[in-house]
């Protein structure tokens, strides 16, 4: 039989033949895109896939990651039969152990999220653990989370099954065909290999722990260095254990997969032995300096064993499951695993590069491969994903993720792989990266900082004697050393005047003939008049919320667009990828300008005291160029805190003098946590919480920002008109919650009459209204003010009452307009 000719053209070329690359090819072919090619430098699975342990959990406290992993388990159950390929997929269930009340609260939250996604997660008491896992010691445990869908799969078989399915649908896989580079010609990609070039529309970096090296090929075309590091992960396999063999044969199945997340390891039955995989604090990164260079090819290779670092974890596991200590070690696997700075993969558009995508840096690639292939295929074929995938979007990291940062964060995440992500905790490694021009002054005032797109901002201001230790933040509750300070800060804004330094506001200048008309075609609503500003919403083709920007208009075709710090690269690309008309320029000014929020009923008096030539009688949502405390600035009459106030936008070199003058005039410094409380009371939505592609503009209660009668055919207009006709399936609703010690986190389930009816998108305490607030998405019939529901907050169902969709504080905006 003649060999197939080398393909010189394709619609999509995928670089990397692990489980993720094979899944992307399979899902593209399923979507009807069959003219696709996967390139693998060696044999399929030769990277991280071949040495992966193959665990397939669904657990996550990220809605996006849980969706992706749940989809994987559903796909894998039927994949072998669907493609007629034998697969060892053991759905054993899993038990996650809890040593503390806080861990049980985390499990309760995950259970609620899982229930909403159709999963049957269970909370177990200590004796119930013993009933399912007879070899375990339970004397010091609080309980556990049981997931019946968890298990393990053979990574090589999974990859080959996906590859077989893709081939049978017409896709091509070229083994032993390393990609050597890319170039661009006539709006298309040329992928170079030793066997010839392939011209294609789209290219995907699915190169695993080689993703950074592949990513460098795209830098001449607008790309950046892939933010990642490679960690060494060891797991050990024991010899057969007679007691385990006898038990398994008696009951006819394997033990559930055990995770002692507080001690930081997994323990899995492997035939009649055990597989122990710790995530040790004293971990090691590889290929990070010239003394340890990354080899050209590490296919099917491992690092030398280094069990000494695992000694504590091995002893702890033997104390937990004593039969482990009665077995010898038969093999140690020590291989490379890539880590992004937050431990989540990179799936989506390659920042700055046209028609290039990433599906790489998977720490749990086997568990996530199925869902990742689905998501990646949706990005390419539809331009959008079913679930909001910001948690994995490559654009969530910007220019601060240099080499040292990536290594520091990878080691931090690896060493805390199973850590709880408490709402008031900040991870310290790799910081600080970006500093405000008044950072030192803010720090001297007692600021406790958080990182926002790499920028250090004050979360709250500690006073002498306050506990500012990291350990103090290990709680799901609102009360901590910060709570009285946040209260004082919020009430100072209510009663007097506060100041918040906000470095890193994403700031874009859009100008040139036709800029206004082009912008009207991108947003759902109208543009402001010259000298005014408004909020603009950018929908996708489904009418879902891509982003929100505030638009300041300086001239007929001259605008400043301001958006969230985290949205910098995402929102720049919302504009850039839409195709700017000739003569229209888009410039990122984020790093050049700092912002102060000066707000409160006494803010007008403050500006008069510090000296300004601004017209302080201009109305709400106006802006003007002015001198403030002797320095040039743009004064914007707006306040995210919902009080009389202004934003001061000034060049970095001018801000220290302005900040000193504001402080000297009596403004109380406040932080991001107080601002979050204040914005909740005003009904202001937060990006990638209340505003995401999980919701349409109509579902989010933003119809007043949609101008259906304008002539421009903005993205999603037809979809929104159709939705308006048939009615929304869910709608935004503010809730007042009879909360206990904690407020509702993102994606808490909302219950009515014993059934899940919706979810929260954000929550917190409102100090001006004296109540716990949650924003929820509910069926329209439950959005009637006064309707009672329940919100599950870390396992406690708390009564909540639906409020009118208007501000809870100052509903007529009289204080803003004063």
N, C-alpha and C positions, 0 to 999 in steps of 0.2 A: 504494500500500500504506500503510495507516494506521500511524502511529508507535506503538511500544509505550508503554503507560501507565507513568507513573513508579511505581516500586515503593515502596510505603509500609511494607512489612514485608520482613524477610529473616531468615534464621538467622544469617548472618555478614555484616558489612560490612567490606571491606578498603579502607583509605585509602591510595592510592598505586598508580599504574599503570606502574611499571617492571617489569623482568624478575622481580624477587622477588614483587611483588604479583600479577602474572599467574600465576606458578608456584604461589603459595599458592591462588589461585582454581582453577586447573587440578587441583591435588591434592585440594582439598576436594571438587570435583565428582567426581573419580575415586573418592573414598571414599563417594560416595552423598549427600553434602551439596550438593545442586544449587540450593537456594534461597539462593544467596549473591550478593552484589552487590559489585562493585569500583567505587570512585569515583576518577576522575582529573581534576585541575583543568584540564588542557590535553589534549593528545593523548597516547596511550600512548607511553612511552619519552622523554618530554620532559625528564626530569631527568638523573641521571648515566648512565642507560642509553644515551641517544642518542650521547653523546660517548665512551663506554667503548671501550677498545682491543679488547675482545672475546677476550682470551686465556682459555684454558680448561685450566689445569694441574690435575693431581691431587696434586702434591707438597705434603706438609706433614709436620711432625714432631708434629702433634696428631692423635691417633687419630680424634677426632670430626670435625675439619675434613677429614682425608683421606677418611673415609667419605662425607662430604657431597659433596666434589668428585668422588670416583670415581663416585658415583651420578649426578651431573650429566652426566659424559661418557657414561655408559651410556644415560641418558635421551635426550640430544641426538642420539645416533647414529640412533635410530629415530623421533624425534619428527616430522620433516618428513613421512615416509611415513604415520605413524599419524594425523596430522590433515590430511593432504593439503595441505601448505603448503610452497612452495619455500624451502629454507634453504641458505645458504652456510656449511657447517661443514667446515673443512679439518683433518683429523686428520694433522698433519705429523710428530708426535713432537717432542720437545724435548731440548735438551742444556744441562745446568747445569754451568758450568765451576767447577773447583776450583783454587785457587792454593796450598792448604796441606793438610797432613796432617789437620788438624782438620776441614777442610771435607769431605775424603774420608770421614772417620769419620761425619760427619753424614749423608752420602749413603748410607753402608752401613747406618746405622740405618733411614733412610727406605726403602731397598730391602727390608729385612726386613719392615717394616710393610706395605709394598705387596704383597709376596709373600703375606702372610697374608690380605690382602683380595682376592687373586686377580689382582693386577696384575703385569705382566712388566717390572719395572724392571731396568736393566742398569748396571753400572759399566764405564766406558770408560777405556782408557789414552789418552795423548795422540795416538798414531798412529791409533787408532780414531776419535777425534774428527775428525781430518783426512779420513778416509775418508767420513764422513757429511756433513762441512761443508768443502768444498774451499777456501773463501775465507778460512779462519781462520789466524791465527798461533798456534802451540802451544808455542813455545820455553820459556815460563815456567809451563806448566800441569802440575799433578799428575795430572789426570784429569777425569772428568765423570760425571754421572748422566744416563742416557738413559731417557726415558719415552715409549714408543710411543703412548700414548693422549692425549698433549698436543696442543694445536692452537689454533685460533681460530674464532670464530663471529661472524656478523653479529648484533649485539645487538638491532637492531630486528626482524629476521626472527625471532629466537628469541622475543621478547616477543609478536609477532603470532601466531606458531604456538601458543604456550601459550594466548593469548587465544582463538584460533579453537577450539582443543580444548575450552576451558572453556565457551564459548558453545554449542557443539554438544551438550554434556552438560546444558545448561539453565541455566548460570550467566549473570548479567547484568553487563555492563560499561557504565558511564555516563561517557562522555568529556565534557570541558568542563563538569564538574559538581563544582566544588570543595566539599569539606567545610568547614564554617565553625565547627563546634564540636560538643560532645556534651553531653547531659544524661541523667539517670537517673530512671526512673519505674517503680514496681512491679516492681523486680528486673530490668528490661530497659533497654537502651541506646536513646537517641534520638540519631541522627546527623543533624545539621542541615546542609542544603545550600541554595543559593540557589533551587533548584527544588522544595524541600519537605523534609519530614522522613522518615527511615526508622527504624522501630522494629525492633530486632534483639536476639538473645540475646548475641552475641559481636561484638566489634569488634577490628580489627587495625590497628596503626600500621605501615604499610609505606611511609612517606613519604620515605624516602631522606634527602637532606641537609636536608629540612624536618621530620625526625622530632622534633627538639627542640621546634619550634613546635607541632606536633600534640600532643606529649606534655604540654604545659602545660594542655591542655584537661582532662586527667584528674587534675590535682592536687587539685581540690576533692573528688575521690572516693577519695583515699588515695594518689595517685600522687606521683612525684618528677620533677625535671628530668632529661631523658634525658642520660646521660653521653656526650658526643660533641663533636667539633669538625670543622670543614670545612677540608680541605687543598686546595691548588692542585696539580694534577698535569698536567704537560706531556708530550706526545709529539710527535715530528715525523715527517713523511712525506717521503721523497725522490722525486725524479724517477726515471724508469725507468733501469736500469743495464744496458747492453748485455751485459756478461759474464754477469750473472744471468739475463737473458732467454734467452741462448743455452744456458746450462746447464740451465735449467728445461725448455726445449723438448726438449733432448736426452734428459734422464732421465725426463721426463713427470710431475714432481711439484715441490712447493715445498721450499725448505730447511727443515730443522727449526727450530723456534723456539729462539733462543739466549738464554740468561740468563747474564750474567757477574755472579754474585751477590756476589762479593767486591768488584767495582767498583761494583755496584748499578745495573744497567740490564737491560732486555730488548731484543732486536733480532729483528724478525720480518719475513719476506718479505711484502710487500703488493703483489700483482700482480707486476710485475717491478722494483719498487723495494723500499725497506726502511722499516720503522717502528721508530724508536728511542725508548724510554721510560725515562728515568732516574728514580731515586728519590734526589734530591740531599740532601746533609746540610744545606745552606743553604736549607732549604725554607720555605714560607710558608703560614700559616693565614689564612683569610678569614672575614669577618663575625664578628670576635671582639671588636670594641670600637665605641663610638659613631661613630668617624670612618669606619667601614666597615660600615654597617648592611646586614643581609640584606634584599634586595628582596622585595616581596610576591610577585613571580613572576619566576623566572629561567629559564623554560622555553625550551629550545633556544638558550640563550645561552652565551657563553664569556667567560673573562677575557682581558685583553690579553696578548699574547706577552711572555715575559720570558726570552729564551734566554741572556742573559748568565750567569745562575745555573747553566746547564747546560754551560758551556764545557768544564770539565775532563772531564765524562762523554762529551761528544761526541768530544773528542780521544782519550780512552781507547778508545772504541768504534772509531774510525777506525784506531787502531794495531792493534786486535785483528782487525778485518775491513776491510782497506785499500780494498776496492771502495766502502765507504761514503763515503770521502773524495773519491771521483771523481764523486759525484752531488750535484746541487743540491737544496735544500730546496723542496718544492712546497707544503707546508702545515704549520702548527703548530696543534695542538689543546691548549687550556689550559682545563680545566674543573674543577668542584668534585667532590671525593670525600669522603664522610664517614668519620671515624675514631673508633672507641671507644678508650678508654685503652690497651687491649692489642692493638688491631688486628683483633680478632675481632668478628663481628657480634653483634647482640642478637636472639636467637630464643627465644621462650618466653613464659611468663606475665609480664604487666606487674606489677612489684612493687607490692604494696599495693592493687591494683585488681581487683575481681571481674570475671570473664568478659571480661578485656581482655588482648590479646597484642601482642607486638612482633615484627616481622620487618624490621629496619631497621639502619642504620649499617653497610652492607656496603662494605668496601674493595675486595673482589673479587666484586662482585655477580653478574657474568655467570658466572663459574666456579662460584659457590656457589648460584645461583638454583634450579637443579633440586633439589638436596638440601635447600635451605632450605624450599622449598614442601612437600616430603615431610614434613620434621620439623614444620613449623608445623601442617600438617593433622593429623598424629598427636597433637600437643599438644591440639588443639581437639576432635577427634572421639573420641580414646581416653584422653585425660588423661595420656598417657605416650608416650615416643618409643622407637623400636627400639634406637637407640644412645644411650648416655649422652652428653648434650649440655651438660654443665656448662661446657665451654669457650666456649659461646655463650649460656648462660643469663643473662638480664638481671639476675638477682638476685646475680650474682657481684660486682657493684659496689654499695656501700652509700653512706652519707651523706658520705663523704670526697671524692667526685668532684665538687668544685665547678668553676666555670668555668675558673679558672687552672690547676687540675690537668689538666682535660681538654685544654686547649690545649697545655700542656707535654708531656703524654704523646703526644698526636697527632703533634706535631713530632718527638718522639723516635722513635716507631714508624715514621713515614714515612721519616725519615732513615736508619733502620736496618731497612728493609723486609725485606731478605734476611739479616739478621744471624743468627748462630748463637746459640741460647739455651742457654748452658752451665749446668751444674747448680749451680755455685758463684758465678754472676754475678748481681748485683743491678742493675737498671736505676735510675739515680739521679734522673731528671727528676721534678719535681712533689713531691718529698719534703723534709721529713717532713710528714705530715698529722695523725697521732694519736700522742700521747706518753704513756707511762706516768708515774705520779706520781713514779717514781724514775729517770726517763730520764737526767737529767743525771749522777746518781751512777753509773748503769750505763755511760754513755759514758766517764766518767772512769776506769773500770776497764779500758778498752781495747776495749769492745764494738764489733764490726763488725756493723751492723744489716741486717736484712731487713724488708720490709714484708709484713704479714699482715692482710688486710682493712683496709689503711691504717695499722695499728698498727706502730710500730717495736719490733722485738724483737731481742735479741742473737742472731746466728748463731754467733759464736765470739768469743773474747777474745784480742786481739793483745797481744804483749809488745814491749818496746822492741827495735827493730831488725827486726821482722817487716815484710814487704812487704805493705802494705794497698792497693796500687794496684788500680785496676779491671783493668788489663792482666794482672795476675797470675792473674785468674780465667778467662782465656780458654783453658780446657782442659776436655776431657771426663774427665780423670783425677782420681783421688781426692787425689793428692799436690799440695800447694801450700803456701804459707806457713801456711795454717790447719791442715794435717793433724796436725803434732805437738801443736798446742794442743788440737784436738778429742780426740785420744788422751788427753792429760793430763786434760782435763775429764771424760771418760768414766771414766777409772780413779780419779779423785778421788771420783766418785760411788760407784764399786765399793768403795773402800777406806776412805773417810772420810765426808765429807758435802759435797754441792753445793747451790747455790741458783740457781734460774732464775726471772727475772721474766717473767710471762706476761700482759701486758695484752691486753685484747680477747677473752678467752674469751667466747663468746656465752652469755648467761645470761638465762633466762626464769623468772619466777615464775608458777606456775599454782596457783590456789586457788579455793575456793568449794564449796558443797554439790554433790556428785556428781562432783567433779574426778577422784577415783580411779577410779571406774567408767568415766568417759569415757576416761581414759588407758588403761585396760586394753583398751578397744576399738580403740585405735590401734596398740598395740605387740604384737609377737609373743610376748613372754614375760610374766613376772610383775612385780609392783611390789615394792619393798623394804618392810620393816617400818619403822615410825617410828624415827628415829635411825640408820637404815642407808641405804646407797646401792647401786645396781647399774647395769649397762649395759642399755639398752633399745634394741631395733631396730625401726624403723618401716618395714614393707614397703609396696610399692604393690600394686595389685590382682593383679599377676602374681607376687607373692612376691619381687620384686627389692628391693634395699636402697635406700630413700630416704635414710635417715640413721641415725646412731647418736647417742644422747644418754646422758649419765650422769644418773641420777635420784636426787636427795637428797630424802628424805621427812621433813618436819618435823611433820606431824600427819596425821590420817586423810585430809584433803582439802587438804593444803598441801605443795607441791613446789617445789624448784628444779631446773630442767633446764639442763644445761651441755653445750655442744657446741663444735665447732671455730670458730675466729675467722671463717674464710671462709664458714661456713655461716649466718651471722647472719640475713640476710633469707630465705634459702632455708628454714631450719628453723623460723623464726617462722611462715612461711606453711604449712609442713607441719602445724602446729598450728592456725593461724587458719583456713585454708581448709577444714579438716575440720568446722568448724561447732561452736563452743563452746556447751555448754548454758547456758540462762539461769541467771545467778547465779555462773557460773564466769568468773574474770578471768584474763587473760594479760598480763603486763607484761615489757617488755624492760629489764633492768637492766645491760646490757653495759657501758655507759660509766661506771657509778657505782662499780664494784668492781674492784680489782686482785687478782692471784693470784701467789703465790710457790710454786714447788715446792721443798721442802726435803727432800732425800733422800740416803740413804746409811746404812751401818751405825752411824754415830755420831750420827744425827739425833736420837734420843731424848735422848742426853746434851746435845746442843745446846739443845733446848727447855728442859731443866732449868736449863741455865746462863743462858739469857736471861730466865727467869722466866715461868711460866704456871700458871694454876689448872686447866688441862685435865687430864683423866684420860688419861695416856699409855699406860695398859694396855688401853684399849678396842681391840677387834679391828680387823683389816683390814676395810675397807668400812663403817666407822662414821664419824659426824660429830658435832660438838658445838660449841656456842657457848662461847667461852672468852676469857680475857684473855691476850694474848701480848705480852711486852715492854711491859706496861702499857697496851696498846691492845686494844679489842674486835675479835674476829675469829671466823670460823668455821674450825675445824680439821677437815680431812677426811683420814682415814687411807687414803690411796691414793697410788700413785706410778706414773706412766706410764713411769718409768725402770726399774721392776722391782726396786727395793731397798726396804728399810724406809724409810718416809717419810710425809710429810704435805703436803697443799696448805693454804696459808694464804689464805683469802679475806677481804679487809678493804676497808673504804671507802677511797677514794683518799686522803683526808686523813690516814688512820691508817697507810698503808703505808710512808712514808719512815722513821718511827721503828722499825717492825718490821724493815725491810730493813737498817738500820744495825746493829741488834742482832744479826741473823743473821750479817752479815759480821764483826762484832767477835768473835763466838763461833767464828770460824774456818771458816765455810763457803766453799767455792771456787765462784766464779761459773762457770756453764757456759751453753752456748748451745743453740740449736735444732738445730744439726747434731749435737752430742753426743747430744741427746735422741732424735733420729731413729735414731742407731746403737743406743742403749739399747732403744728400743721394738721395733726389728727383732729383737733377741735374745730378746725376751719374747713374740714372736708377736702383738703388738698391731697391729691393722689401722689404716690411715690412710684418712680419708674422701676420696672421689673419686680414690683410687688403688686400694687393695685393696677398698674399700667403695663400690660405685657401682651404678647401675641396669643395668649390663651383667651383673650377677650376682645370682642369688637367694641368700637366706640359707643354703640348703642347699649350694649350690655354694661359698659362701664359708667353709664349715666352721663355721657358727654354729648348728647344730641344737640345741645345748645351751641356746640362748637362745630357742627356739621351744617354746611350751607348747600342744601340740595338743589337750590334754584340757581346756583352760579353756573355759567356756561362751561367752565373748565371741567374736563372729564378726569378728575383726580383718581388715583388708585383706590379701588374698593367702592367707588360710587354706586355701581350697579348692585354689588353685593349688599351694601347698606340699604339701598332702596328696597331690595327684595326682602331683607330682614325686617325693615320697618313695616312692610305690608303684612308679612306673616306673623310678626311679633317675636320678641326675643325669648330665648329659652331660659335665660337667667338674667338677673339685673343687680347692679350695685345697691347695697343697702348699708347705711351706718347703723351700728348697734351700740346700745349701752348695756354692759355686761356686769352682772353681779359676781365679779371676779373675786377670787381668793387672793393668795399671795403672789400669783403670777397673772400676767395679761396674755391675751391670745397671740400666739406666734403665727407666722405665715403658714397657710394650709392646715389650720385646725379645722376639724369637721364641725359642721353645724347640723343639729338634729331637730326633728319635729315628729312627735308621736312615735318615737322609737326608730325612726329611719333617718339616714343621712340625706339631707336636702341641699347642702351647699358647703362652701368653704370660706374661711377668712383669708384676706389678702394682706392685712397688717393689723396691728393692735398695740395699745399702750395706755398709760394713765394720762388723763387730762387734768392738769392741776387747776385750770381756771374753772372747769365745770365740775370738778371733784368726783370723777367717775372713770371707770375703765371703759375704753372705747375699742371697738373692733370694726373694721370694714369687712363686709361679707358679700358674697355672690349667692343669690337666692332665686328660686322660681318667682316670677312676677307676682303670683297670687299671694306670696308670703311677704312681699315688700310693702305691705300696707302698714303705716305707722301704728304702733301699739301691738302688733303681732308678737307673740312670745315664742321664742325658740330656745334651744340650748346650744352652748358652745363647749366643745370638748377641749379643755386646757390641761394638757399633760395628764390625761386620764380622768379628770374631774369634769362632769357635765355641769355647767354653770348657766343659770337662767340669763337670758338676754332679751331685750326688747328693741324691735325695729324702730328707727327714728326717721323723720322726714329727710329726704335727700337734699339737705342744705346744711350750712355750718351749725354746729352745736353751740359754738360761741359766737356771739354777735351775728345772728343769722341775717340781718339786713345790711351787714358791712358798714354800719355807721361809724365804728371806731377807725376802720381803714380810711374812710373818706373824710375824716374830721378836718 
